[in-house]
Amino acid sequence: MTLSFYKYQGTGNDFVMVDDRAHQFDEHNHQLVRFLCDRRRGIGADGLILLRQHQHYDFEMVYFNADGYLGSMCGNGGRCTVAFAKQLGVVKDTTRFLAADGPHDARVDADGTVHLRMQDVIGQQEVEEYGVFLDTGSPHLVRFQPASTLAELNVFTEGRAIRYNERFREKGTNINFVEAPATPGQPWQVRTYERGVEDETLSCGTGVTAVALAASRRGATSPVHLRTPGGDLRVSFEANPDGSFSNIFLSGPATRVFDGKIEVADRTK
């Protein structure tokens, strides 16, 4: 079997995209997904995304982590899927689609910026000495770092220690290490350890969304400008009196990198 694919990236968070409107991809073939995401033996990506037809929405986004298993919501992946759907002619400049955490609205600007509406967030939870925990479609721990320490932080070691500790081991969480701007108006610096990838990624959309909301407790106002190793993103939101957040939008670029075909006939379950 030869599989046609596209490669997209959003601020360095990269994905193998498959047009699966015919529903032919076996989502239970974890080995195949791992192979396609493998950076040495396959195509290489942080995750794989299927674009599928849906009766009630413009399309459905089915997201897999690089470990081969279905994941929760991926913000940058969602933005890339919207750009992919537009490339395929499935949508034009606006869309409503279904993802793992429910329906999402999105629009694409003339310059390629994709604005993705995220789900409302109920609140935040302080987790002892670890930081702030909240769910933005995927679970995230936000840990604020002292000034001028983020660049030298070993995100893999520190993130893995938290992700597999007694508090988070069972369900897992993503960990975002954050440094506040030295002067107002400058971006918040973010580095993320992602579960499923089990390493630092260049960017995480649900992660920077979590950071922006957590940073609102520290004086950040909407829209929040955030800088990841892979590039800049913006998060706008409304903070409600009850501690919840609504009208949350994640905005940034989503770029087609290349496309091709790959032989996958010998990849079994």
C-alpha positions as CSV (number, residue, x, y, z in Angstrom):
1,M,0.0,0.0,0.0
2,T,1.3,3.5,-0.9
3,L,0.1,6.3,1.3
4,S,-0.2,9.9,0.1
5,F,0.6,12.5,2.7
6,Y,1.2,16.2,3.4
7,K,3.5,17.7,5.9
8,Y,2.4,20.9,7.8
9,Q,3.9,22.8,10.6
10,G,2.6,25.5,12.9
11,T,5.4,27.4,14.7
12,G,7.6,24.3,14.5
13,N,5.0,21.9,15.7
14,D,4.9,19.5,12.8
15,F,2.3,17.0,11.5
16,V,1.8,14.3,8.9
17,M,-1.6,15.1,7.3
18,V,-3.6,12.5,5.5
19,D,-6.7,13.2,3.4
20,D,-8.9,10.3,4.8
21,R,-12.3,11.5,3.6
22,A,-12.7,7.9,2.2
23,H,-12.1,6.5,5.8
24,Q,-9.5,4.0,4.6
25,F,-6.8,4.7,7.2
26,D,-6.8,2.1,10.0
27,E,-6.7,4.2,13.2
28,H,-5.9,1.0,15.3
29,N,-2.6,0.5,13.5
30,H,-0.5,2.1,16.1
31,Q,2.7,0.8,14.6
32,L,2.0,2.5,11.3
33,V,1.4,5.8,13.0
34,R,4.6,5.5,15.0
35,F,6.5,4.7,11.8
36,L,5.1,7.7,9.9
37,C,6.0,10.0,12.8
38,D,9.5,8.5,13.2
39,R,12.1,11.1,12.3
40,R,14.7,8.6,11.2
41,R,12.7,5.7,9.6
42,G,9.5,7.5,8.5
43,I,8.4,10.9,7.5
44,G,8.9,12.5,10.9
45,A,6.5,14.6,12.9
46,D,5.1,15.4,16.4
47,G,1.8,13.8,15.4
48,L,-0.4,12.5,12.6
49,I,-3.8,14.0,11.6
50,L,-6.5,12.5,9.6
51,L,-9.0,14.8,7.8
52,R,-12.3,13.0,7.6
53,Q,-15.8,13.8,6.3
54,H,-18.5,14.4,8.9
55,Q,-22.2,14.5,8.5
56,H,-22.8,17.6,10.7
57,Y,-19.5,19.6,10.3
58,D,-17.2,20.7,7.4
59,F,-14.8,17.9,8.4
60,E,-13.5,15.9,11.4
61,M,-9.9,16.2,12.7
62,V,-8.6,12.9,14.1
63,Y,-5.3,13.4,15.9
64,F,-2.6,10.9,16.9
65,N,0.4,11.5,19.1
66,A,3.8,10.3,17.8
67,D,3.5,7.3,20.1
68,G,0.8,5.9,17.8
69,Y,-2.3,6.5,19.9
70,L,-5.2,8.8,19.6
71,G,-4.6,12.1,21.4
72,S,-6.6,14.8,22.9
73,M,-7.0,18.3,21.3
74,C,-4.0,19.7,19.6
75,G,-4.2,23.5,19.0
76,N,-1.4,23.8,16.4
77,G,-2.6,20.7,14.8
78,G,-6.1,22.2,14.6
79,R,-4.7,25.3,12.9
80,C,-2.8,23.2,10.4
81,T,-5.8,21.0,9.7
82,V,-7.8,24.1,8.9
83,A,-5.1,25.2,6.4
84,F,-5.0,21.7,5.0
85,A,-8.8,21.7,4.5
86,K,-8.6,25.0,2.7
87,Q,-5.8,23.6,0.5
88,L,-8.0,20.6,-0.4
89,G,-11.0,22.9,-1.2
90,V,-13.0,21.4,1.6
91,V,-13.5,24.9,3.2
92,K,-12.9,28.5,2.2
93,D,-11.9,31.1,4.7
94,T,-14.1,30.1,7.6
95,T,-15.1,26.7,9.0
96,R,-16.7,24.7,11.8
97,F,-15.2,21.3,12.4
98,L,-15.1,18.5,14.9
99,A,-12.1,17.5,17.1
100,A,-11.5,15.3,20.1
101,D,-12.8,17.9,22.5
102,G,-15.8,18.9,20.5
103,P,-16.6,21.5,17.7
104,H,-14.3,24.4,16.8
105,D,-14.7,27.5,14.7
106,A,-11.8,28.9,12.7
107,R,-11.0,31.5,10.1
108,V,-8.0,32.0,7.8
109,D,-6.7,35.5,7.0
110,A,-5.2,36.5,3.7
111,D,-1.7,36.3,5.1
112,G,-2.2,32.7,6.2
113,T,-2.8,33.3,9.9
114,V,-5.3,30.8,11.3
115,H,-7.5,31.9,14.2
116,L,-8.8,28.9,16.0
117,R,-11.6,29.1,18.6
118,M,-10.7,26.9,21.6
119,Q,-13.2,25.5,24.1
120,D,-14.2,27.5,27.1
121,V,-12.1,26.8,30.2
122,I,-13.9,26.4,33.5
123,G,-11.0,27.4,35.8
124,Q,-7.5,26.8,37.1
125,Q,-6.2,24.7,39.9
126,E,-3.1,25.4,42.0
127,V,-1.2,22.1,42.4
128,E,1.0,22.3,45.5
129,E,4.6,23.2,44.5
130,Y,4.1,22.2,40.9
131,G,2.3,25.2,39.4
132,V,-1.1,25.9,37.8
133,F,-3.1,23.1,36.3
134,L,-5.9,23.6,33.7
135,D,-7.5,21.8,30.7
136,T,-7.5,23.6,27.4
137,G,-8.6,20.6,25.4
138,S,-5.5,18.8,26.7
139,P,-4.3,18.8,30.3
140,H,-1.5,21.3,31.1
141,L,0.6,22.2,34.0
142,V,2.0,25.8,33.8
143,R,5.1,26.4,35.8
144,F,6.5,29.9,36.1
145,Q,10.3,30.1,36.2
146,P,12.5,32.8,37.8
147,A,13.8,35.5,35.4
148,S,16.6,34.5,33.0
149,T,16.4,30.8,33.7
150,L,14.2,29.4,30.9
151,A,16.9,29.3,28.2
152,E,19.2,27.1,30.2
153,L,16.4,24.8,31.6
154,N,16.6,21.1,30.7
155,V,13.0,20.8,29.6
156,F,13.3,17.1,28.8
157,T,14.6,16.1,32.3
158,E,12.4,18.5,34.3
159,G,9.3,17.9,32.3
160,R,9.7,14.1,32.3
161,A,10.1,14.1,36.1
162,I,6.8,15.9,36.6
163,R,4.9,14.0,33.9
164,Y,5.8,10.7,35.4
165,N,5.6,11.6,39.1
166,E,3.0,10.2,41.5
167,R,0.6,13.1,41.0
168,F,0.4,13.0,37.2
169,R,1.6,9.5,36.2
170,E,-1.8,7.8,35.7
171,K,-3.4,10.3,33.3
172,G,-0.4,12.3,32.3
173,T,-0.1,16.0,31.6
174,N,1.9,18.4,29.4
175,I,4.2,20.7,31.2
176,N,4.8,24.3,30.2
177,F,7.8,26.2,31.6
178,V,7.2,30.0,31.4
179,E,9.2,33.1,31.9
180,A,7.4,36.4,32.3
181,P,8.5,39.4,30.1
182,A,11.0,41.7,31.6
183,T,9.1,44.7,30.3
184,P,5.4,45.2,29.5
185,G,4.4,44.4,25.9
186,Q,7.1,41.9,25.4
187,P,6.2,38.2,24.8
188,W,5.9,35.6,27.5
189,Q,8.5,32.9,26.8
190,V,7.3,29.3,26.8
191,R,8.9,25.9,26.5
192,T,6.8,22.7,26.6
193,Y,7.3,19.0,27.4
194,E,4.5,17.1,25.5
195,R,3.1,13.8,26.6
196,G,2.7,11.4,23.7
197,V,5.7,12.9,22.1
198,E,7.6,12.5,25.5
199,D,10.0,15.2,24.7
200,E,10.2,19.0,24.3
201,T,8.4,20.3,21.1
202,L,9.1,23.5,19.4
203,S,5.6,24.8,20.2
204,C,2.3,23.6,21.7
205,G,-1.0,25.4,20.9
206,T,-3.1,24.1,23.8
207,G,0.0,24.8,25.9
208,V,0.4,28.5,25.1
209,T,-3.4,28.8,25.5
210,A,-3.0,27.4,29.0
211,V,-0.1,29.8,29.7
212,A,-2.0,32.8,28.5
213,L,-4.9,32.0,30.8
214,A,-2.7,31.2,33.8
215,A,-0.7,34.4,33.1
216,S,-3.9,36.5,33.4
217,R,-3.6,35.9,37.2
218,R,-0.2,37.6,36.9
219,G,-1.3,40.7,35.1
220,A,-1.4,39.6,31.5
221,T,-4.3,41.0,29.5
222,S,-5.9,39.8,26.3
223,P,-4.5,39.4,23.7
224,V,-1.4,37.7,25.1
225,H,1.7,37.5,22.9
226,L,3.7,34.3,23.5
227,R,7.1,33.2,22.1
228,T,8.0,29.5,21.7
229,P,11.2,28.1,20.3
230,G,9.3,27.6,17.0
231,G,7.8,31.0,16.7
232,D,5.2,33.5,18.0
233,L,1.5,32.8,18.8
234,R,-1.3,35.0,20.2
235,V,-4.1,34.1,22.5
236,S,-7.1,36.3,23.1
237,F,-9.9,35.5,25.6
238,E,-12.5,36.9,27.9
239,A,-11.9,36.4,31.7
240,N,-15.3,35.9,33.5
241,P,-16.1,36.9,37.1
242,D,-16.6,33.2,38.1
243,G,-13.0,32.4,37.1
244,S,-13.9,30.8,33.8
245,F,-12.6,31.9,30.3
246,S,-14.6,32.2,27.1
247,N,-14.2,33.4,23.5
248,I,-10.6,32.0,23.5
249,F,-8.8,32.2,20.2
250,L,-5.4,30.7,19.3
251,S,-3.8,32.6,16.4
252,G,-0.7,32.0,14.4
253,P,0.8,30.7,11.1
254,A,0.1,27.2,9.6
255,T,2.5,26.3,6.7
256,R,2.5,23.5,4.2
257,V,6.1,22.1,4.1
258,F,5.9,19.3,1.4
259,D,3.9,16.4,0.2
260,G,4.7,12.9,-1.1
261,K,4.0,9.2,-1.1
262,I,5.4,6.5,1.2
263,E,5.2,2.7,1.0
264,V,3.5,1.3,4.1
265,A,2.5,-2.2,2.9
266,D,4.7,-4.0,5.5
267,R,3.5,-2.0,8.5
268,T,1.2,-4.3,10.5
269,K,-0.7,-3.8,13.8
